[in-house]
Amino acid sequence: MFSMPMALILSSHVAASMVGGGASQRVLNAAKIDTMLVPTVLYGRHPGWGAPGGGPVEQDMFESILSGISDQGLLDVTDVVLTGYFADVGQVFDTAAVIDVVRKGRRVNKGVKAFSRDPIVVVDPIMGDAPAGLYVPAPIAAAIKDQLISRADLVTPNLFELGHITGRPLTDLASMVRAARAMGRPVLVSSLPRHGRIGVLYVDETQAWLVTHDRFPKAPNGTGDALTAAFINQIIAGEDAKTALEKSVAATVSLVMRAHEWSAPELPLVAAADVLTTPLVTLEAEPAQPA
C-alpha cells in the first residue's frame, strides 16, 4: 500500500550542482514526498560554472526510463508531475503523453492506493531569463507553451518567461497580474523587481498575492527549482495558496541565507534541510489585485 505522496520529476540531472531535478528532488524529499527523477540531460555541473560536461538524454533512452516506471505501476500512484528543463522537443511531447497517462490511470484504476485523490501537474517552464532571453531553442519553448501549460494545474515561470509565454508587456504589478490570470490556471511568478527588493507573485482566477524579500548580492543557482518544489510541499500539506506562498518563499530565502552564512557556492539543500520545514524568516503576503 502506498501511503506517502509520490512525485514524478522530468528535468535535468546535474551531478555537482544543486539545481534542476536534483534540487527539486531534495526539497520534495525534505517534506517526505517520494520522488522519481527522469533526467532530460546528464550534466556534470551547472553551465554557469563553465562547460558542464555530459549532454542530453536521447529520446529513446528517455522513453525507455518512462516505460520502466510505467511497467512498475508507479504512474497510477503518482500524485505530482513536475516538469522542468528539456533538451529537445521530443521529450516535451513524451512528457505531455505521460501527464495524460497519469490522469487517465487515476480515473480508470479507482482502487489504487495513492496518496491524493487526483494528481496535480506543475509546469516550471524553464526557457529563459532576463536579460539574456531564451536559453533553450525556440521550438522547445513553443512546445512547452503548446503542450504542457494547457495540461498544468500550476505554472511557475519567472518574470521573463511569463512575458514570453503570454506575449504581453509587463510594465507594472497590475500588468503582471493580468498576464498571469490570462493563462487560465494558477501561476506562481518569481524574480519580480519591487522597489529594490525581489517579489514572488501568486495568481489564480479569484486571488492574487505578493511576497517581497530583500535582494541578495548573489544567490546560488537553483532558487527557482527550490521555490517551485517548496510550494508543492505546502500544497500537498493542505495549505491555502497565500500560506503556501509565504512559507515557500521563506524557505527559499532561508536557503540563500544559509548559503551566504556558510560561503557555499551551491544551495545547501542537505546541510540546511531544516530551514525548509522551519524557515529562518517569516514573510507576509499582501494583496496584489490590479486596479
GUGUKE-911057 format. One line per field, with one value per residue (C-alpha): residue in three letters; x, y, z; chain. Coordinates in Angstrom, 2 decimals, decimal comma, m for minus. Example, Ala and Ser with C-alpha at 12.3 -4.5 7.8 and 13.67 -1.06 7.14 Angstrom:
% residues 2
rest = (ALA:SER)
xx = (12,30:13,67)
yy = (m4,50:m1,06)
zz = (7,80:7,14)
kette = (A:A)
This chain:
% residues 291
rest = (MET:PHE:SER:MET:PRO:MET:ALA:LEU:ILE:LEU:SER:SER:HIS:VAL:ALA:ALA:SER:MET:VAL:GLY:GLY:GLY:ALA:SER:GLN:ARG:VAL:LEU:ASN:ALA:ALA:LYS:ILE:ASP:THR:MET:LEU:VAL:PRO:THR:VAL:LEU:TYR:GLY:ARG:HIS:PRO:GLY:TRP:GLY:ALA:PRO:GLY:GLY:GLY:PRO:VAL:GLU:GLN:ASP:MET:PHE:GLU:SER:ILE:LEU:SER:GLY:ILE:SER:ASP:GLN:GLY:LEU:LEU:ASP:VAL:THR:ASP:VAL:VAL:LEU:THR:GLY:TYR:PHE:ALA:ASP:VAL:GLY:GLN:VAL:PHE:ASP:THR:ALA:ALA:VAL:ILE:ASP:VAL:VAL:ARG:LYS:GLY:ARG:ARG:VAL:ASN:LYS:GLY:VAL:LYS:ALA:PHE:SER:ARG:ASP:PRO:ILE:VAL:VAL:VAL:ASP:PRO:ILE:MET:GLY:ASP:ALA:PRO:ALA:GLY:LEU:TYR:VAL:PRO:ALA:PRO:ILE:ALA:ALA:ALA:ILE:LYS:ASP:GLN:LEU:ILE:SER:ARG:ALA:ASP:LEU:VAL:THR:PRO:ASN:LEU:PHE:GLU:LEU:GLY:HIS:ILE:THR:GLY:ARG:PRO:LEU:THR:ASP:LEU:ALA:SER:MET:VAL:ARG:ALA:ALA:ARG:ALA:MET:GLY:ARG:PRO:VAL:LEU:VAL:SER:SER:LEU:PRO:ARG:HIS:GLY:ARG:ILE:GLY:VAL:LEU:TYR:VAL:ASP:GLU:THR:GLN:ALA:TRP:LEU:VAL:THR:HIS:ASP:ARG:PHE:PRO:LYS:ALA:PRO:ASN:GLY:THR:GLY:ASP:ALA:LEU:THR:ALA:ALA:PHE:ILE:ASN:GLN:ILE:ILE:ALA:GLY:GLU:ASP:ALA:LYS:THR:ALA:LEU:GLU:LYS:SER:VAL:ALA:ALA:THR:VAL:SER:LEU:VAL:MET:ARG:ALA:HIS:GLU:TRP:SER:ALA:PRO:GLU:LEU:PRO:LEU:VAL:ALA:ALA:ALA:ASP:VAL:LEU:THR:THR:PRO:LEU:VAL:THR:LEU:GLU:ALA:GLU:PRO:ALA:GLN:PRO:ALA)
xx = (0,00:1,29:0,62:3,12:2,96:4,80:6,20:7,45:10,08:11,06:14,01:17,80:20,16:23,32:25,84:27,82:25,29:22,17:19,92:17,27:15,64:18,16:17,29:13,57:14,05:15,87:13,31:10,40:12,15:12,57:8,74:8,60:7,46:8,89:10,35:11,17:13,59:13,58:16,58:16,36:20,09:23,02:25,44:28,49:27,88:25,69:26,61:27,06:30,33:31,61:31,38:29,01:30,18:27,73:24,85:21,20:19,43:18,49:14,79:14,80:16,54:14,10:11,14:12,69:13,05:9,41:8,41:10,19:8,34:5,05:5,69:6,24:2,75:4,04:2,26:m1,01:0,14:1,85:0,45:2,59:4,07:6,73:8,30:11,41:14,28:14,03:16,76:14,61:11,07:10,53:10,96:8,24:5,78:6,63:6,03:2,63:1,71:2,83:0,70:m2,30:m1,47:m1,18:m4,54:m6,30:m4,83:m6,21:m9,67:m9,69:m7,98:m10,22:m8,74:m5,13:m3,75:m2,46:m1,94:m4,08:m7,45:m6,28:m2,74:m1,51:0,66:3,18:4,96:8,09:8,51:12,29:13,19:14,96:15,60:16,35:18,45:19,77:16,39:15,68:18,37:16,57:15,87:12,65:10,95:11,37:9,93:7,00:6,38:6,36:3,81:1,62:1,85:2,47:0,93:m2,51:m2,14:m0,89:m2,65:0,08:2,66:5,76:7,52:9,99:9,03:10,76:9,04:5,64:6,13:7,39:4,55:1,76:3,26:2,23:4,27:4,88:5,26:3,84:2,30:m1,19:0,00:1,81:m1,35:m3,40:m0,84:m0,74:m4,53:m4,74:m3,01:m6,25:m4,70:m2,87:0,51:3,48:5,79:9,30:12,00:9,79:11,81:9,98:11,49:14,94:13,54:12,52:8,94:7,12:3,55:0,74:m2,32:m5,40:m8,87:m10,04:m6,96:m3,53:m0,84:2,65:5,55:8,70:12,09:15,49:17,67:20,86:24,00:24,41:22,31:23,36:21,75:18,67:16,48:13,65:13,75:13,75:10,87:8,63:9,27:8,78:5,42:4,40:5,32:2,91:0,06:0,47:0,38:m3,01:m2,05:m4,05:m2,36:m1,46:0,14:1,91:3,36:4,57:6,12:7,75:9,36:10,53:12,09:13,89:15,15:16,39:18,39:20,09:20,76:22,49:24,49:25,74:26,44:28,50:30,02:28,51:28,72:25,64:22,34:22,94:19,89:21,16:23,08:20,35:17,35:15,92:15,14:12,79:10,46:11,44:12,45:14,71:12,32:8,59:7,10:3,67:1,87:m0,02:m2,93:m1,81:m5,05:m4,84:m6,56)
yy = (0,00:3,45:5,95:8,69:11,20:10,28:12,82:12,27:14,84:15,31:17,69:17,96:15,88:17,84:15,81:18,57:21,40:21,78:22,72:21,22:17,93:17,09:20,26:19,60:16,06:17,08:19,75:17,37:14,62:17,01:17,08:13,27:13,17:10,20:11,07:9,58:11,66:11,14:13,10:15,16:15,92:14,44:17,24:17,36:20,91:23,94:25,65:28,89:27,46:26,69:23,72:21,39:18,03:15,31:16,02:15,45:12,17:10,69:10,36:6,57:6,41:8,97:6,92:3,70:5,14:6,22:2,75:1,16:3,40:2,65:m1,10:m0,93:0,55:3,78:6,16:5,00:6,26:9,45:12,39:15,15:15,55:18,27:19,32:21,47:21,70:19,93:19,22:18,53:18,79:15,04:14,99:17,62:15,59:12,42:14,32:15,53:11,93:10,82:13,52:12,15:8,61:9,68:11,42:8,63:5,95:7,57:7,81:4,22:2,43:3,52:1,02:2,25:3,22:6,64:9,48:12,03:11,56:13,46:14,10:17,65:18,78:21,55:23,03:25,06:26,47:26,71:28,52:31,81:34,77:38,47:39,98:37,05:35,97:32,41:29,88:26,92:26,63:28,35:25,05:23,74:26,93:26,69:23,04:23,80:26,53:24,48:21,01:21,42:24,65:23,59:20,44:22,21:22,76:25,24:27,10:28,61:30,99:33,70:37,19:36,87:33,55:34,99:37,74:35,36:32,87:35,45:37,90:40,76:43,77:43,60:47,19:47,15:44,83:45,18:44,08:41,12:40,01:40,35:38,39:35,60:35,46:35,28:31,89:30,44:28,47:29,21:30,84:31,39:34,08:34,63:37,27:40,36:43,55:45,52:48,82:47,39:44,10:40,85:39,64:36,36:36,55:34,01:34,49:32,45:33,39:34,73:35,93:37,49:37,66:39,14:38,39:40,50:39,97:41,61:41,23:39,24:40,47:36,99:33,88:30,37:28,80:26,68:29,04:28,77:24,97:25,11:27,60:25,54:22,36:24,17:25,49:21,96:20,78:23,28:22,44:18,72:19,50:21,14:24,81:27,50:29,46:32,51:30,44:28,22:31,33:32,79:29,56:28,53:31,91:31,99:28,53:29,55:32,79:30,81:28,51:31,52:32,98:29,77:29,74:33,26:32,43:29,39:30,91:27,98:28,18:25,95:25,85:23,80:21,62:18,78:20,56:23,20:20,96:22,00:25,51:24,01:22,98:25,68:28,81:31,44:34,24:34,88:36,65:38,17:38,23:41,32:41,55:42,21:42,79:45,09:48,44)
zz = (0,00:m0,90:1,88:1,13:m1,73:m4,92:m7,37:m10,92:m11,90:m15,54:m15,64:m15,63:m13,52:m12,67:m10,70:m8,96:m8,73:m6,59:m9,49:m11,76:m10,97:m8,30:m6,38:m6,80:m5,57:m2,40:m1,49:m2,03:m0,07:2,86:3,07:2,95:m0,65:m2,55:m5,93:m9,31:m11,37:m15,13:m16,45:m19,61:m19,53:m17,62:m16,77:m14,57:m13,37:m13,96:m17,26:m15,33:m13,99:m17,49:m19,84:m17,97:m19,28:m20,19:m22,53:m23,38:m22,71:m26,07:m26,68:m26,88:m23,50:m22,07:m23,31:m22,00:m18,50:m18,56:m19,75:m16,80:m14,37:m16,10:m16,10:m12,35:m11,97:m10,47:m12,83:m11,26:m7,85:m8,99:m7,03:m8,56:m12,02:m12,05:m15,33:m15,70:m18,18:m21,53:m24,06:m27,12:m28,41:m28,33:m24,57:m24,23:m26,30:m24,35:m21,10:m22,33:m23,07:m19,60:m17,98:m19,85:m18,73:m15,09:m15,16:m17,08:m14,82:m11,69:m13,28:m14,56:m11,68:m8,83:m6,41:m6,43:m3,03:m3,98:m1,51:m3,35:m4,96:m8,05:m9,31:m9,78:m12,68:m12,08:m15,11:m14,47:m18,00:m17,94:m21,12:m20,37:m18,13:m18,31:m19,71:m21,76:m23,16:m24,27:m23,41:m24,97:m28,70:m29,76:m30,76:m27,19:m25,74:m28,14:m27,28:m23,55:m24,18:m26,52:m24,97:m21,24:m19,99:m21,23:m19,11:m15,96:m12,66:m11,72:m13,85:m12,23:m14,66:m13,83:m14,97:m18,35:m19,02:m18,10:m20,67:m23,33:m22,85:m22,79:m25,27:m23,00:m21,87:m18,12:m17,05:m13,53:m10,97:m12,45:m15,89:m14,32:m12,54:m15,72:m17,74:m15,16:m14,97:m18,78:m18,62:m17,25:m14,40:m11,13:m11,68:m9,36:m10,79:m9,45:m10,00:m9,81:m9,14:m6,44:m5,30:m4,67:m3,39:m5,07:m5,29:m5,85:m7,11:m6,88:m9,10:m9,83:m11,06:m7,70:m5,82:m6,25:m3,55:m3,49:m1,15:m1,27:0,36:0,45:m2,62:m2,08:m3,87:m5,36:m4,86:m5,85:m8,88:m8,31:m6,30:m8,83:m8,65:m4,85:m4,75:m7,02:m5,03:m1,71:m2,94:m3,93:m0,44:1,07:m1,33:m0,67:3,06:2,54:2,91:1,13:m1,66:0,45:3,20:0,67:m0,97:2,33:3,58:0,29:m0,27:3,36:2,94:m0,26:1,25:4,26:1,99:0,41:3,86:4,89:1,65:2,39:6,03:5,04:1,86:m0,02:m3,83:m4,16:m2,29:0,91:0,33:2,51:5,25:5,66:5,03:8,39:7,09:4,51:7,32:9,85:7,89:9,40:8,43:8,42:5,40:4,95:1,62:0,55:m1,91:m5,49:m7,34:m10,38:m10,18)
kette = (A:A:A:A:A:A:A:A:A:A:A:A:A:A:A:A:A:A:A:A:A:A:A:A:A:A:A:A:A:A:A:A:A:A:A:A:A:A:A:A:A:A:A:A:A:A:A:A:A:A:A:A:A:A:A:A:A:A:A:A:A:A:A:A:A:A:A:A:A:A:A:A:A:A:A:A:A:A:A:A:A:A:A:A:A:A:A:A:A:A:A:A:A:A:A:A:A:A:A:A:A:A:A:A:A:A:A:A:A:A:A:A:A:A:A:A:A:A:A:A:A:A:A:A:A:A:A:A:A:A:A:A:A:A:A:A:A:A:A:A:A:A:A:A:A:A:A:A:A:A:A:A:A:A:A:A:A:A:A:A:A:A:A:A:A:A:A:A:A:A:A:A:A:A:A:A:A:A:A:A:A:A:A:A:A:A:A:A:A:A:A:A:A:A:A:A:A:A:A:A:A:A:A:A:A:A:A:A:A:A:A:A:A:A:A:A:A:A:A:A:A:A:A:A:A:A:A:A:A:A:A:A:A:A:A:A:A:A:A:A:A:A:A:A:A:A:A:A:A:A:A:A:A:A:A:A:A:A:A:A:A:A:A:A:A:A:A:A:A:A:A:A:A:A:A:A:A:A:A:A:A:A:A:A:A:A:A:A:A:A:A)
